[in-house]
Amino acid sequence: MARLTLRLPSTLHDQLVALAKAEGVSLNQYIVYSLARQAASASVVEEMPGLLAAERPAPYGTKVCDCELSPQLIRRVKELIAKNDGS
């Protein structure tokens, strides 16, 4: 695993700490997750001439929706999973 030393403004650091805390994960986990998500969304889209959008094959990992999950919704899902694991 690689290490990275990063300098960032204290306001951004504080915001990331708060977001990580709201997700219930470490700052490192939150930053790695955020970077991985951003890298995955930066994929290149290739045009397929002659095919309508509905006729184009769906790429692997196609999203069902382009919606953002709120920290509250994620926390609730985690609570439900934990509740079901305990029963």
N, C-alpha and C positions, 0 to 999 in steps of 0.2 A: 504494500500500500504506500502511496506517495504522500509526502507532507508538503504543505504550502503555507508560507507565512504571508499574511495579507494585511495591508494597512487600509483602514477604512474610517470614515468620519464617525465620531462617537455617536452622533444622532442615528446613523444607519445601524451601528452596532446595537444601540438601545432598542431600535425597532425590531431587529432580528431576534434579539433576546426575548422580547415580548411575544413575538410570533411563535418562537420555539416553545416558550412556556405555555402558550395557549394550546398548542398541539400536543403538549405533554412529552416532548422529545428534547434531546440536548441541542445546544446551539450548533454543534458540529453536524449532527444528523439533519437538522433543518436546512443548513446551508448546502450539504451534499444533495439532499432531496431537491432543493430549489434549483441547483445547477444542473442536475440530471434532467429535471423536467424541462428546463429551458433548452438544453442541448437536444433533447428529443423533439421539441417543437420546431427546431431550426432545420428540419429535413427539407430536401429539395423536392419540389413538385414538378413532375415532367408532364408536358402536354402530349396527349394522344390524339393526333389529328384524325378527323373522320369519325370519331365516336362521340355520341352524346354522353353527357355526364352519367346518365342512368345505365349506359351500356359499358362503362369502364369498370374493370375489375377493382374490387375494394382492396386496398393495400393491407398487409398484415398489421394488426394493431389498430385498425380503424376505430375511431372514437364513436360512441353512441350519440354523444352530444358535446357541444363546446361550452359546457357550463362550468363555472367555478364552484367548488365546494367550500362552504363557509366553515370557519373553525368550529362554530357551534354545531353544525351538522356532523362534522367529523367526530367531535367529542361525543355526540349522542350515539353515533354508530358504534364507537369504541365502548361506550357504556352498555349498549345492547349486546354486543359480542361478549363482553366480560360477564354480563348477567347470564347469558346462555351457556357460557363455559362453566359457570358455577352451579348450574342446575342439573 
